[in-house]
């Protein structure tokens, strides 16, 4: 680079910085009270987008600083120390910025050639201003947990999926969707087999502290977790079992039927640890409690564990099943639980929607709710991760306006999302996706103008991560095909008699 070029770049950068400072000064001093409500939210979005893009500039500055070995030249032992001294930021903030720059910045080899970005789709989304630092951090944590046995192409697809999701979701949404994605990429977790699960299971009760509260820790195996979830959904619902409210609704080895001699003999043969005995006792208590029927019903269905799996999973006994409470468990454990249950068969069409099951009354039947649990798996509003156990049946077309209680016109919505459907400002609308659309039969939610001025219908993929994976694969394949066609259509350079390219 020549001196003149260097001066030109310097002047250019300082010109941008001056314009940025002027813009910040103007926005700081501007009277915002004159903005309309819709304009205010729009300004917030535009400012946020600019700040996110500024983070991408920060990555470039960190990369340039590191590759020039500037910390050593300026007397700092590490890049972290330089950022703390120059920017007066905390050590944690400096570390977070460097970590982000490592995965999102474009670094260079000693020859000067740019190296592939670790998270290219995430970096692009941040440069576009569609995602922020928290989105990128959530994506990075999910990718870090993918086992090394997963192919690099699948890892790339997973990163593309999460980056695409992040463009329209919150960091918490990305994190939770990432857990679902990990369950599909690595259905058996990081454990080698069932022996590892048995070894790790346990519930530990600590000593009572000065507040007389007792800490609890440990690990539940997949079946125990699946048994616990519906109980929590029933008994931990707001208003239930509240000790501060006398009006709140509420619901042993000492049992006389226990044979004392058999109990003493069994105790002598028991080699389990105390933590393992605690775990097994809770697990059996949960199973007995659910089987007793004492829990009654929850949102129109018996309070029990509801598991969904595909016919292919059932035939091959592989993969993971989902529960109505949003959990996952290996198919082997699900089949083991099914030995003591009463299975319900739900038939779906080619679009994955339950076949006709309608009625003329307003309230949905238990059978309809079961079909919706199997199909929707949770709240259908885009970005919501509420499991099926925390939802109510919602009419896609309002019952009071002629909507029918037919399985094709019903969907699941949690209480908070259901309240967003109204006729006032900030209202959401719902409709059924047309037959010729990508997700025919699914419930589409139409956002209010302050979220999306174009009000494009959206489908919730949070409970169907495999859809995102398949869509990303199709997108990646389409890009590869387009690149191949483009290379074939490029004119070939003429060659000389010796076979070498002729240079004009």
ROVORO-898434 format. One record per residue (C-alpha): x, y, z. Coordinates in steps of 0.1 Angstrom, whole numbers, always signed. Layout:
<rs>
+-------+-------+-------+
!     x !     y !     z !
+-------+-------+-------+
!     X !     Y !     Z !
...
+-------+-------+-------+
</rs>
This chain:
<rs>
+-------+-------+-------+
!     x !     y !     z !
+-------+-------+-------+
!    +0 !    +0 !    +0 !
!   +14 !   +34 !   -10 !
!   +16 !   +64 !   +13 !
!   -10 !   +82 !    -7 !
!   -33 !   +52 !    -5 !
!   -28 !   +51 !   +32 !
!   -36 !   +87 !   +36 !
!   -67 !   +82 !   +14 !
!   -79 !   +54 !   +36 !
!   -73 !   +73 !   +68 !
!   -92 !  +103 !   +55 !
!  -120 !   +81 !   +44 !
!  -123 !   +64 !   +78 !
!  -122 !   +97 !   +97 !
!  -148 !  +110 !   +73 !
!  -171 !   +81 !   +82 !
!  -165 !   +86 !  +119 !
!  -172 !  +123 !  +116 !
!  -205 !  +116 !   +98 !
!  -214 !   +90 !  +125 !
!  -207 !  +114 !  +153 !
!  -228 !  +140 !  +136 !
!  -257 !  +116 !  +132 !
!  -254 !  +105 !  +169 !
!  -253 !  +142 !  +180 !
!  -284 !  +149 !  +159 !
!  -304 !  +119 !  +172 !
!  -294 !  +127 !  +208 !
!  -306 !  +163 !  +206 !
!  -336 !  +156 !  +184 !
!  -371 !  +161 !  +200 !
!  -386 !  +127 !  +198 !
!  -420 !  +138 !  +212 !
!  -431 !  +148 !  +177 !
!  -429 !  +112 !  +164 !
!  -460 !   +92 !  +159 !
!  -463 !   +58 !  +177 !
!  -455 !   +38 !  +146 !
!  -426 !   +61 !  +138 !
!  -411 !   +56 !  +173 !
!  -410 !   +18 !  +170 !
!  -395 !   +22 !  +135 !
!  -368 !   +44 !  +147 !
!  -360 !   +20 !  +175 !
!  -356 !    -8 !  +150 !
!  -334 !   +13 !  +127 !
!  -311 !   +24 !  +156 !
!  -308 !   -12 !  +168 !
!  -299 !   -24 !  +133 !
!  -272 !    +3 !  +131 !
!  -258 !    -8 !  +165 !
!  -257 !   -44 !  +154 !
!  -238 !   -35 !  +122 !
!  -214 !   -14 !  +143 !
!  -206 !   -47 !  +162 !
!  -195 !   -62 !  +129 !
!  -171 !   -32 !  +124 !
!  -158 !   -39 !  +159 !
!  -149 !   -74 !  +148 !
!  -129 !   -61 !  +119 !
!  -110 !   -37 !  +142 !
!  -101 !   -65 !  +166 !
!   -89 !   -88 !  +138 !
!   -67 !   -60 !  +124 !
!   -53 !   -52 !  +158 !
!   -45 !   -88 !  +165 !
!   -30 !   -96 !  +131 !
!    -7 !   -65 !  +134 !
!    +5 !   -78 !  +168 !
!    -4 !   -44 !  +181 !
!    -8 !   -54 !  +218 !
!   +29 !   -63 !  +220 !
!   +40 !   -32 !  +202 !
!   +20 !   -10 !  +227 !
!   +32 !   -29 !  +258 !
!    +2 !   -50 !  +265 !
!    +6 !   -87 !  +273 !
!   -26 !   -98 !  +256 !
!   -53 !   -84 !  +232 !
!   -77 !   -86 !  +261 !
!   -55 !   -62 !  +281 !
!   -52 !   -38 !  +252 !
!   -90 !   -36 !  +248 !
!   -94 !   -30 !  +286 !
!   -68 !    -2 !  +286 !
!   -79 !   +15 !  +253 !
!  -117 !   +12 !  +256 !
!  -120 !   +11 !  +294 !
!  -143 !   -19 !  +293 !
!  -145 !   -48 !  +317 !
!  -124 !   -79 !  +313 !
!  -156 !   -99 !  +307 !
!  -167 !   -75 !  +279 !
!  -133 !   -76 !  +263 !
!  -132 !  -114 !  +264 !
!  -167 !  -116 !  +248 !
!  -157 !   -92 !  +220 !
!  -126 !  -112 !  +212 !
!  -145 !  -145 !  +212 !
!  -171 !  -130 !  +189 !
!  -144 !  -117 !  +165 !
!  -127 !  -151 !  +164 !
!  -159 !  -168 !  +151 !
!  -174 !  -139 !  +131 !
!  -144 !  -120 !  +118 !
!  -124 !  -126 !   +86 !
!   -89 !  -136 !   +96 !
!   -59 !  -141 !   +73 !
!   -32 !  -166 !   +67 !
!    +5 !  -156 !   +68 !
!    +3 !  -152 !   +30 !
!   -24 !  -127 !   +34 !
!   -52 !  -149 !   +20 !
!   -85 !  -146 !   +39 !
!   -94 !  -177 !   +59 !
!  -130 !  -191 !   +60 !
!  -152 !  -176 !   +87 !
!  -161 !  -200 !  +114 !
!  -198 !  -189 !  +114 !
!  -203 !  -174 !   +80 !
!  -241 !  -171 !   +79 !
!  -241 !  -157 !  +114 !
!  -215 !  -131 !  +104 !
!  -235 !  -121 !   +74 !
!  -267 !  -117 !   +95 !
!  -249 !   -94 !  +119 !
!  -234 !   -74 !   +91 !
!  -269 !   -70 !   +77 !
!  -280 !   -57 !  +112 !
!  -306 !   -85 !  +116 !
!  -290 !  -101 !  +146 !
!  -271 !   -88 !  +176 !
!  -243 !  -100 !  +199 !
!  -267 !  -121 !  +220 !
!  -280 !  -139 !  +189 !
!  -245 !  -147 !  +177 !
!  -235 !  -159 !  +212 !
!  -265 !  -183 !  +213 !
!  -256 !  -197 !  +179 !
!  -220 !  -201 !  +188 !
!  -229 !  -220 !  +220 !
!  -251 !  -244 !  +201 !
!  -225 !  -251 !  +174 !
!  -199 !  -257 !  +201 !
!  -220 !  -285 !  +216 !
!  -224 !  -304 !  +183 !
!  -204 !  -337 !  +186 !
!  -173 !  -341 !  +164 !
!  -189 !  -372 !  +148 !
!  -214 !  -349 !  +130 !
!  -202 !  -342 !   +95 !
!  -189 !  -307 !   +86 !
!  -217 !  -303 !   +60 !
!  -244 !  -309 !   +87 !
!  -227 !  -285 !  +110 !
!  -227 !  -259 !   +83 !
!  -264 !  -265 !   +77 !
!  -271 !  -263 !  +114 !
!  -254 !  -229 !  +115 !
!  -273 !  -217 !   +85 !
!  -306 !  -228 !  +102 !
!  -299 !  -210 !  +134 !
!  -287 !  -178 !  +116 !
!  -319 !  -178 !   +96 !
!  -340 !  -183 !  +127 !
!  -321 !  -155 !  +145 !
!  -331 !  -130 !  +118 !
!  -367 !  -132 !  +130 !
!  -364 !  -145 !  +166 !
!  -350 !  -136 !  +200 !
!  -317 !  -149 !  +214 !
!  -337 !  -171 !  +238 !
!  -357 !  -185 !  +209 !
!  -324 !  -194 !  +191 !
!  -310 !  -210 !  +223 !
!  -341 !  -232 !  +228 !
!  -344 !  -241 !  +191 !
!  -307 !  -250 !  +192 !
!  -315 !  -275 !  +220 !
!  -341 !  -291 !  +197 !
!  -317 !  -291 !  +168 !
!  -290 !  -308 !  +190 !
!  -315 !  -335 !  +200 !
!  -319 !  -343 !  +163 !
!  -283 !  -341 !  +153 !
!  -273 !  -361 !  +184 !
!  -304 !  -380 !  +196 !
!  -286 !  -401 !  +222 !
!  -267 !  -371 !  +237 !
!  -230 !  -373 !  +245 !
!  -235 !  -405 !  +265 !
!  -223 !  -437 !  +250 !
!  -251 !  -460 !  +261 !
!  -278 !  -467 !  +287 !
!  -251 !  -477 !  +312 !
!  -239 !  -441 !  +313 !
!  -274 !  -428 !  +319 !
!  -279 !  -453 !  +348 !
!  -246 !  -443 !  +363 !
!  -253 !  -405 !  +362 !
!  -289 !  -406 !  +374 !
!  -295 !  -393 !  +409 !
!  -312 !  -367 !  +431 !
!  -292 !  -351 !  +459 !
!  -307 !  -332 !  +488 !
!  -285 !  -308 !  +506 !
!  -285 !  -296 !  +542 !
!  -310 !  -271 !  +553 !
!  -295 !  -236 !  +552 !
!  -301 !  -207 !  +576 !
!  -334 !  -200 !  +558 !
!  -345 !  -236 !  +564 !
!  -346 !  -241 !  +526 !
!  -330 !  -273 !  +511 !
!  -310 !  -272 !  +479 !
!  -316 !  -301 !  +454 !
!  -294 !  -312 !  +425 !
!  -288 !  -341 !  +403 !
!  -298 !  -357 !  +370 !
!  -331 !  -372 !  +358 !
!  -330 !  -398 !  +331 !
!  -352 !  -392 !  +301 !
!  -381 !  -413 !  +313 !
!  -382 !  -396 !  +348 !
!  -382 !  -362 !  +331 !
!  -410 !  -372 !  +308 !
!  -430 !  -383 !  +339 !
!  -423 !  -352 !  +359 !
!  -431 !  -326 !  +332 !
!  -469 !  -332 !  +331 !
!  -471 !  -330 !  +369 !
!  -454 !  -297 !  +369 !
!  -476 !  -284 !  +341 !
!  -507 !  -293 !  +362 !
!  -496 !  -284 !  +398 !
!  -473 !  -255 !  +390 !
!  -498 !  -235 !  +370 !
!  -502 !  -199 !  +383 !
!  -528 !  -199 !  +411 !
!  -524 !  -235 !  +420 !
!  -510 !  -248 !  +453 !
!  -501 !  -213 !  +465 !
!  -491 !  -214 !  +502 !
!  -496 !  -177 !  +505 !
!  -532 !  -180 !  +493 !
!  -556 !  -199 !  +516 !
!  -581 !  -201 !  +488 !
!  -556 !  -216 !  +463 !
!  -567 !  -250 !  +449 !
!  -546 !  -280 !  +462 !
!  -545 !  -314 !  +456 !
!  -448 !  -445 !  +520 !
!  -428 !  -473 !  +533 !
!  -452 !  -470 !  +562 !
!  -481 !  -483 !  +541 !
!  -498 !  -512 !  +558 !
!  -495 !  -533 !  +527 !
!  -457 !  -534 !  +528 !
!  -443 !  -567 !  +540 !
!  -416 !  -558 !  +566 !
!  -396 !  -590 !  +561 !
!  -394 !  -586 !  +523 !
!  -384 !  -550 !  +528 !
!  -356 !  -560 !  +552 !
!  -344 !  -586 !  +527 !
!  -344 !  -562 !  +498 !
!  -325 !  -536 !  +518 !
!  -297 !  -561 !  +524 !
!  -293 !  -567 !  +486 !
!  -295 !  -530 !  +476 !
!  -262 !  -517 !  +463 !
!  -275 !  -484 !  +450 !
!  -261 !  -451 !  +462 !
!  -284 !  -428 !  +482 !
!  -287 !  -405 !  +453 !
!  -298 !  -433 !  +430 !
!  -324 !  -445 !  +455 !
!  -337 !  -410 !  +458 !
!  -340 !  -408 !  +420 !
!  -357 !  -442 !  +417 !
!  -381 !  -434 !  +445 !
!  -392 !  -402 !  +428 !
!  -395 !  -419 !  +395 !
!  -417 !  -446 !  +408 !
!  -438 !  -421 !  +428 !
!  -444 !  -401 !  +396 !
!  -454 !  -432 !  +377 !
!  -478 !  -442 !  +404 !
!  -492 !  -407 !  +408 !
!  -499 !  -404 !  +371 !
!  -515 !  -439 !  +370 !
!  -537 !  -432 !  +400 !
!  -559 !  -406 !  +382 !
!  -558 !  -384 !  +412 !
!  -544 !  -355 !  +391 !
!  -577 !  -353 !  +372 !
!  -576 !  -334 !  +339 !
!  -554 !  -307 !  +325 !
!  -568 !  -285 !  +297 !
!  -594 !  -311 !  +288 !
!  -571 !  -342 !  +289 !
!  -561 !  -366 !  +317 !
!  -529 !  -353 !  +333 !
!  -505 !  -378 !  +319 !
!  -474 !  -381 !  +297 !
!  -482 !  -376 !  +260 !
!  -455 !  -388 !  +236 !
!  -454 !  -383 !  +199 !
!  -434 !  -403 !  +174 !
!  -435 !  -411 !  +137 !
!  -443 !  -444 !  +122 !
!  -407 !  -446 !  +109 !
!  -393 !  -441 !  +144 !
!  -417 !  -468 !  +157 !
!  -406 !  -493 !  +131 !
!  -369 !  -487 !  +134 !
!  -369 !  -479 !  +172 !
!  -344 !  -451 !  +166 !
!  -343 !  -413 !  +171 !
!  -361 !  -391 !  +196 !
!  -397 !  -387 !  +205 !
!  -413 !  -355 !  +218 !
!  -436 !  -350 !  +248 !
!  -465 !  -326 !  +250 !
!  -445 !  -306 !  +276 !
!  -418 !  -299 !  +251 !
!  -392 !  -325 !  +262 !
!  -375 !  -352 !  +242 !
!  -366 !  -388 !  +251 !
!  -350 !  -417 !  +232 !
!  -374 !  -439 !  +212 !
!  -363 !  -469 !  +233 !
!  -374 !  -451 !  +265 !
!  -407 !  -440 !  +249 !
!  -415 !  -476 !  +238 !
!  -407 !  -488 !  +273 !
!  -431 !  -463 !  +288 !
!  -457 !  -473 !  +262 !
!  -458 !  -508 !  +276 !
!  -478 !  -495 !  +306 !
!  -499 !  -470 !  +287 !
!  -529 !  -468 !  +264 !
!  -517 !  -457 !  +229 !
!  -538 !  -433 !  +208 !
!  -534 !  -435 !  +170 !
!  -536 !  -402 !  +151 !
!  -536 !  -403 !  +113 !
!  -521 !  -374 !   +93 !
!  -523 !  -363 !   +57 !
!  -492 !  -358 !   +34 !
!  -487 !  -323 !   +49 !
!  -485 !  -337 !   +84 !
!  -519 !  -324 !   +94 !
!  -545 !  -345 !  +112 !
!  -573 !  -359 !   +91 !
!  -609 !  -345 !   +95 !
!  -622 !  -345 !  +130 !
!  -648 !  -319 !  +135 !
!  -678 !  -310 !  +156 !
!  -705 !  -282 !  +157 !
!  -699 !  -271 !  +194 !
!  -675 !  -244 !  +205 !
!  -652 !  -264 !  +228 !
!  -628 !  -289 !  +213 !
!  -630 !  -326 !  +223 !
!  -602 !  -345 !  +240 !
!  -596 !  -364 !  +208 !
!  -592 !  -331 !  +189 !
!  -568 !  -318 !  +215 !
!  -547 !  -350 !  +213 !
!  -546 !  -347 !  +175 !
!  -534 !  -311 !  +178 !
!  -508 !  -320 !  +204 !
!  -494 !  -346 !  +180 !
!  -495 !  -322 !  +150 !
!  -486 !  -288 !  +165 !
!  -466 !  -299 !  +196 !
!  -469 !  -265 !  +212 !
!  -480 !  -229 !  +207 !
!  -481 !  -220 !  +170 !
!  -473 !  -183 !  +172 !
!  -439 !  -178 !  +155 !
!  -411 !  -176 !  +181 !
!  -431 !  -190 !  +210 !
!  -417 !  -221 !  +227 !
!  -446 !  -229 !  +250 !
!  -452 !  -267 !  +249 !
!  -485 !  -282 !  +243 !
!  -492 !  -287 !  +280 !
!  -492 !  -249 !  +284 !
!  -516 !  -241 !  +256 !
!  -553 !  -240 !  +249 !
!  -572 !  -249 !  +217 !
!  -577 !  -218 !  +196 !
!  -601 !  -213 !  +167 !
!  -581 !  -201 !  +137 !
!  -612 !  -182 !  +126 !
!  -629 !  -168 !  +157 !
!  -659 !  -189 !  +168 !
!  -680 !  -157 !  +174 !
!  -674 !  -148 !  +138 !
!  -685 !  -181 !  +123 !
!  -654 !  -202 !  +129 !
!  -660 !  -239 !  +131 !
!  -647 !  -264 !  +157 !
!  -632 !  -286 !  +131 !
!  -597 !  -301 !  +134 !
!  -586 !  -283 !  +103 !
!  -597 !  -250 !  +118 !
!  -582 !  -254 !  +152 !
!  -547 !  -248 !  +166 !
!  -528 !  -245 !  +198 !
!  -519 !  -212 !  +214 !
!  -506 !  -204 !  +249 !
!  -526 !  -179 !  +270 !
!  -502 !  -150 !  +264 !
!  -501 !  -155 !  +226 !
!  -539 !  -161 !  +224 !
!  -544 !  -127 !  +240 !
!  -526 !  -110 !  +211 !
!  -554 !  -119 !  +188 !
!  -579 !   -90 !  +188 !
!  -592 !   -62 !  +166 !
!  -573 !   -33 !  +182 !
!  -538 !   -18 !  +177 !
!  -510 !   -43 !  +178 !
!  -533 !   -72 !  +169 !
!  -522 !  -105 !  +154 !
!  -543 !  -125 !  +130 !
!  -544 !  -162 !  +123 !
!  -552 !  -182 !   +92 !
!  -547 !  -217 !   +77 !
!  -519 !  -219 !   +52 !
!  -532 !  -225 !   +16 !
!  -529 !  -259 !    +0 !
!  -503 !  -248 !   -25 !
!  -481 !  -232 !    +1 !
!  -449 !  -248 !   +16 !
!  -465 !  -256 !   +49 !
!  -501 !  -263 !   +38 !
!  -526 !  -268 !   +66 !
!  -503 !  -252 !   +92 !
!  -515 !  -222 !  +112 !
!  -500 !  -189 !   +99 !
!  -498 !  -159 !  +122 !
!  -499 !  -124 !  +106 !
!  -480 !   -99 !  +127 !
!  -491 !   -63 !  +134 !
!  -476 !   -34 !  +114 !
!  -452 !   -23 !  +141 !
!  -434 !   -57 !  +139 !
!  -437 !   -62 !  +101 !
!  -451 !   -34 !   +80 !
!  -458 !   -59 !   +52 !
!  -477 !   -82 !   +76 !
!  -463 !  -114 !   +59 !
!  -478 !  -146 !   +74 !
!  -454 !  -166 !   +95 !
!  -453 !  -202 !  +106 !
!  -438 !  -213 !  +139 !
!  -409 !  -238 !  +135 !
!  -398 !  -239 !  +171 !
!  -415 !  -272 !  +177 !
!  -406 !  -286 !  +143 !
!  -368 !  -281 !  +140 !
!  -366 !  -308 !  +114 !
!  -385 !  -285 !   +90 !
!  -358 !  -258 !   +93 !
!  -331 !  -284 !   +87 !
!  -349 !  -297 !   +55 !
!  -355 !  -262 !   +42 !
!  -319 !  -252 !   +48 !
!  -307 !  -283 !   +30 !
!  -329 !  -275 !    +0 !
!  -316 !  -239 !    +0 !
!  -280 !  -251 !    +2 !
!  -285 !  -276 !   -26 !
!  -302 !  -249 !   -47 !
!  -271 !  -226 !   -42 !
!  -247 !  -254 !   -52 !
!  -268 !  -261 !   -83 !
!  -269 !  -224 !   -93 !
!  -231 !  -221 !   -88 !
!  -225 !  -252 !  -109 !
!  -247 !  -239 !  -137 !
!  -230 !  -205 !  -135 !
!  -196 !  -220 !  -139 !
!  -207 !  -241 !  -169 !
!  -221 !  -211 !  -187 !
!  -190 !  -190 !  -182 !
!  -171 !  -187 !  -216 !
!  -140 !  -208 !  -218 !
!  -107 !  -191 !  -222 !
!   -90 !  -200 !  -256 !
!   -59 !  -221 !  -253 !
!   -28 !  -222 !  -274 !
!   -13 !  -251 !  -293 !
!    +6 !  -261 !  -262 !
!   -26 !  -264 !  -242 !
!   -18 !  -233 !  -220 !
!   -43 !  -205 !  -217 !
!   -37 !  -177 !  -241 !
!   -33 !  -143 !  -224 !
!   -48 !  -114 !  -245 !
+-------+-------+-------+
</rs>
